[in-house]
Amino acid sequence: MLIRRLQYWSNYTVVRWQLLLSALLIWLTWLFLKDKYGHDADADTWEAMANFFLVIRWTVFFLFTFSLITAFCSWIFFVIRKKRKKIGLQTQFGDSQTASGGAQAGKVPITILLTGVLRPFLGAIRARLIFSKMKMSSAILLDENVYPKKGFIRKAIRGTSETDLHDRGIYDVEEVQLQFCDMFRLVAIPFTIHLSQQLYTLPQEQTEKNVKAEPNTTEQQMQRIEIPKKVEGEFINYKDFESGDDVRRIVWKIYARNGQLVVRIPETKDPYASHLYFYASFYNGLNNSSEGIFENELLNCYKDKVRNIFEALQKNGYDVRIPYDQEVQKLSGMSDKKNELFHITAANWQKDQAPTKYVINSKAAFVCMSALTPANEVAQLLGNLNYNIPVVVVKLSDAIVSPFSFKFKNLFFIPEKTTTDSLRRPWLLSPLRSKLQKNERDIFRMLQQRGNGWMISATDRT
């Protein structure tokens, strides 16, 4: 947190290190020349050199001054227009301009659009999004001019950059930091615009899986759905022609081929259909803490797996529903329409509702838990569930890769640095990792005895 604070307040430093370095180099150069030639017997040579250096010094000083004045004027112009409410600010996160749109966690594109602003002469304007807890996006250079459809006068400037948003969840934007930079990048005059906006990053997509599941037999033909499903229709089934059938439905091709009169069965839509209930538990009963750096990364990996299973279940052709084991924060601007994927994204580890209380045996069609669920809790749940209900437990002890892991391709290609690299060594000696490994061994033996259960690795991306 201290490092974040230092990074945050460093953006308010008007004088950049480039200005200090330039002044130091000019001063050292002057001292060097004075020491080497100032005591020379040939006074004319030193006088000519001193005059030449004087010209250079005043030229540089003029350029620096002009550069700083243009940046300051641009900043004053912005402040005045901001007070008059003539400055417009728009942010675009991923592929959506509203808080109801999410982007996949990782390198996320962020676009900022400013209207009514004057860019410094040959200078630039940079922007950063500041999230809660002083998390910052990467610097975004507003270097693109935006013109109206029919016009040649610039109406706005825009910039896009990718920033690393690793955690799957909700990000609260608190402010936008602007910096008015001169042409030499020696000065950056800051200005802060307070902004209340919420963005969220979705769990990462993985290679498609084939997950077979059937709705619970007690649930069939009991709940009405909004969109009736097609059951049998034209070009699928036929029946012999009977009196009262519509002659327009006679299949004349079949009659021409074998002389049999048949009619198509009209397509029907069943207003009742089976729902597939997917229970994904976020229960953490193995560790007292739920918000540590390790717990956050384990949650990220678990969300990826839950999303992967959820999307695989949807391919079975049923309406997949996820009963919630917790209330999640709702975003402003998001519709009240049910959004299971967002709920997976916004969920956190919880200790209030254990799987035995959460999962309803008469409804469950598929159950997913994490390895943070104690083995005795898993055993009790398996005893309550019908044998035909598939159960998956996500292994989390390998969610953070070991520092000793090695791949053959690393001999030829340097692996890309990730956010979790700094966690590898501490995780190797973490007491939580030892607890998880012991708990996973106990759960694995239970699942083997049950048969219709699996333990999957958190790092398996396929």
N, C-alpha and C positions, 0 to 999 in steps of 0.2 A: 504493500500500500504506500510505503514511503517513496518508492521509486516512481509510482504513478503520480504522486503529488509533485515530485520534482519535475517530471516530464510536463505536467499540466502547467505549473507556474513558469517553466522555462519559455513557454510560448508567449508570455507577456514581457519578455525581455526585448526591448526595442532595438538596442545595439546588438548586432550579431557578431559572432566570433570572426567573421571575415573582415569587418571593419578594424577590429583590434589588431588582427594579424597584418593587415595592409599598413596601418600606422606604424607598427613595430618594425616591419621590413624597411619602410622608407627611412625611419630614424636610424636603424642600424647601418643602412647603406651610407647615409650622410656621415655618421661617425667613422666608418671605415675609410671613406674618401678623404675626410679631414685629417685623419691620423696618418694616411699614407702620403698625401700630397700637400697638406696644409703647411708643413715645415720645409717644403722644398725651396731651394734657393731661387728657382725660376718662379718669381711671383706672378708673372703674366700667365703662365700655364694654369696655376691654381685659380687665378681670378677668372679665367675663361671657363674653367671647369665648374667653379662655384656659380657663375652666371647661368651656365647651361643647366645645372641642377636646379637653380632657382626657377627657371622657366618650366622645367618638368614638374616641380613641386606645385607651382601655381596652376598649371594646367590640370594636374590631377585634383587639386583642391577645388577648382571650378567645376570639373565634371562631377565630383562627389557631391558638391553643394547643390548643383542643378538637379542631380538625381534625387537627393533627399528632399528638396523643395517640391518636386513633382509628386513624390509619394505622400508628403504631408498635405499638399493641396487636394489630392484625391481623397485622402482620409477626411479632411474637413468637409469636402463636398458631400461625402457619404453621411457624415454625422448630421449635417443640416437636413439632408433629405430624409434621413431616418426619423428625425424629430417631427418632420412634416408628414410622416407616414407615406412617403412616396417610394419606399424601397420594398421590393417584392422578393421573397425567398421561397424556393420550392426544393424539396428533397425527393429523390427517387431511390428506392431501395430495391435492388434486384430488378425485376421486370414490372414492378407495380409502383404507383405513386401514392398509394394509400397504405395505412397501417394494416389493412386487411390482407395485404399481399405479403407472402413470405418468400424467402430465398433459401436455398440449401446451404447449410452451414459449411464454412470453409472460406475460400476467397470469394467475397461477395462484392459485386459492383455497386458503388454508391455514386449518385449523380446529384450535383447541387447547381441550381439555377438562380442567378441574381439579376434583378431588373432595377433600372434606375441608378446604376452605378457607373463611375468613371474610372477606368483602369489607369494607373500611373504610366507616364510616358516611358515606353520601352521597359516598363516594370511589369509586375504581376500581382494578382490577388490569389492567395491561398486560403483554403478553408479546411476545417476539421469538425467532425461530429463528436461531441462529448456525451458519452453515455453515463449512466449512474455509476457510482463508485469510481469516478474519474477514469473510466476506460475511454480511450480515444481511438478514433479511426486514423488511418494514414492520411497524410496531407494530400489534399485534392487541389490541383492547379486549375484555376478557372481561365483556360486559355482559348476557349472556343466562342466565337461570336455568333449570336443568334439574331437573325433578321426576320422581319415579318414576311408573309407570303408575297406581298406586292409592295416592296419598299427597299431602299438601300441604306436606311439609317438603322444602325444597330439598336435593338431594343433590350438585349440582355446578354450576359456572358454565362458560359456553362463549363463545367468540368466534371470528368468521370475518372474514378480510380477504384482499384480493388483494395479492400481491407480485410484482414483476417478476423472473422467472427467465428470462433471455434465452437463455443458452447451452443448446444441446441436449446433454444428457449427464447424468452422475451427480453428485448433490449429497450430500455427507457432512454430516449434522447432528451437531454436536459438543455443543451445549448449548442450553438454553432460558433466556433472561433474563426474570425477572419483576420488575415494579416495582409497589410498593404506593403508590398516590397518594392524597393527602388530597382533601377536597372542593373546595379552591381550586386544586388542581394546583400547589402551592407546594413540595411535597416529594415525592420519589419514592425510596422505600427499596428497594434492589435485592436480589435473591436469584437465584442461579444454580443450575440443575438440570442436571447432566451427562446427556447423552442420546446414545446411539450408534444412529443410524438412517441409512439410505440411501434417497434418493429420486431419481427420474430424470424428466427432461422429454423428451418425444418431439419429433421434428421436426414442423414445422407442416404441416398439411394444405393442399393446394392444389386448384385446380379440376381435376376429373377429366379425364384424358387417355385417348385411345384409342391404345394401343400394341399393335401386332400382332407376335407372335412365335410360332414353332413349335419344338417340341423338336428337337434335333439328330437326324438320321435314324439315326445309329449308336447312339442311346440307346433307340430304341423297342423295346418288348417284351423288355427286358433286366433291368429292376428291378421287383421286386414291391412293391406299395404296401399300406399298412395298411388302407385303406378301398377296396374294389373299386369301380370306376366302372361306372355303367349304360351299356350300349352300345345294345341294342335291346330293346324291350319291348312290352307290350300297348298297343293302340290306335296303334301306330306302323307295324308291318308285319304283313301277313297272307300265308297260303299256302293252296293248295288242300288240301282234306281228303284224307287218305290213310289207308289201313288202319293201325291202331295208334295213330292220334291220339286224344286225349281228346275225347270227344263234348261235354264240358262247355265246350270252347273254341270250339265252332262259333258263328259270328256269324249269328244267326237273322235279324237285320235285313237283312243282305246277301242271304241266301237268299230272304227274302220279296220283295225288290226285283227280283232277276234270276234266282232259282232256282239260284244257284251256291253249293255248299258250300265255305266257307272257314273256317279256324281262325286264331286269334290266335297269333302267335309268342310263346312264353313269354319274359318278361323275363330277361335274363342279366346277370351282373356279371363283368366281366373282372378277374381278380386282378392283371393286368399293365397298366401304363399308362405313358405317356411323362411324364418329368419335365422341367420347363423350368428350366435352370440359368442364373441371373442373376449374372453376375460384376460386382461393384461394387468397384472398386479405390480405396483410400485412400492410394495412393502419392504421396509428395511428393519429387520429385527435382529440383525447380527452385530450392528455397530451403533454406538450411542450417537455419534455425529452423523449428520446428513448433508452438511454443506462444506466439508473440507475439500482441498484440491483433489485428493484421490477420489472422494465420493462424487464430485462433479464430473470427473472423466469417466468413471464407471457408469454414471447416469447417461452420459453422451452415447457410450457404446450400447447400452441397453435400449435406448430410444431408437437407435439405428436398426436393431434387431426386431423390435416391436413393429416398426414401420414396414420392414421387409416381410414379416409374417402377415401383417394386416393386408398389404397389397396382394400377397399371394393368395390369401383366402378369398379375396374379392373375385378372383378368376374362376371360382367354382360356380359362379352364376347366381349366388344368393345375396341377399341384402345383409351385409356384415354390420353388426352393431357391437359397440364397445360399451358395456356398463362402466361407469366411472367409480373409482375408489377414492376420489378426492375432488374438491372444487378447485377450479383453476381460474386464474385472472383473466377477465374478459377485456378485449381491446376495444377502444373507442373506434367507431366506424365499421366494426365488423358486424355482419348481419347475425340475427339470432338463429339462422339455419344451422342445423347440426353439422359439426365439422370434426370428425374423429381424428384426422391427421393433426389439426391444430391442438387438440386435447393431448395427444401424445407428446407434441412439442412442448407444451406448457407444463406438463406434469413434473412433479418432484418426488424424491423419496419421502414416504410418509410412514408413520408408526401407529396410526390410529386404527386402521382397518386391516386386519390380518386376512390372508387368503381364505381361511376357513369361514370367515364372516362375509367375505366379499363375493365369493363364487357361489352361485345358486345351481345346485345339481340338476334341477329340472329344466334349466335353460341352457346351461353351458354346452357349447359345441367344440370349443378349443380353449385351452388354458395355457397361459404363459407366465412364468415367474422368473425372478432373478436369483442368483446364487446368494444374495443377501437375505433370502428367506431361510430361517433356521430349519435344520433337517427335521426336527420334531414337528414343526408346523407343516412341512411338506408331507410327512408321513400321515398326519391326521387328515389332510386334504385328500390324499390319494385313497385313504380308506373310505371317505365319503363319496367320492366320484364314481360314476359308472365306468366300467372297464372300457367301453367303446369311446370314451372321450379322450382325445389326444392331449398330452401334457408335455410342454417344452420348458426346460430350465436353461437359462442363459448363463454360461460359465463366465465369471468376471475376473478370476485371478490372473488371466492372461490378457486382460483388456489393455494394460499398459505393457508394451513390449519390453522384454529383457534387454539390458544394455549389451549383453553378450550375444544377442541374436545376429546371425550373419547370413547374407545371401550372396550367391556366386556372382551376380551381376554387379555387386558393390565393388568388385575388383576392377571394373572398367568404368563404372559410373558412380559419381558421388551422390548418395541419396539426399533427397530434398529434406531440409530441416522442417520439423513439425513442432506444434505447440507442446506436445507431450514429451519431447526429448529431455527436458529438464526434470521430468518426473521418473525417468527410468531407473536411475540408481537409487533414489529414496524408496521407490516402490519395492525394490528387491528386498529391502530390509524392513519393510513396513509390517507391524503386527497384524494389520487388517488383511494383508495378503496371506499370512499363515492361517488366520481364521477361515478365510474363504477356501483355501485349499482343503482343509480338514472337512469343512461343511460340504464342499463339492464331492468329496469322496463318499461321504455318507449318502448324499442324495443320489449319486450315480448308482450305488448298489440298490437303492429302492426302485429306481426307474428300470433297472435290468430285471428285477423280479416281477415288476408289473407288466412289462412288455410293451405296452402302448404309450411309451414315454421316451423322451430323448433329452440329452444334454448337448447343447451346441456351443461352439466357441464364439466369444465376442469378437475375435480378430479375424474370423473367417469371413472374407468379403464375397465369397461365391456361394 
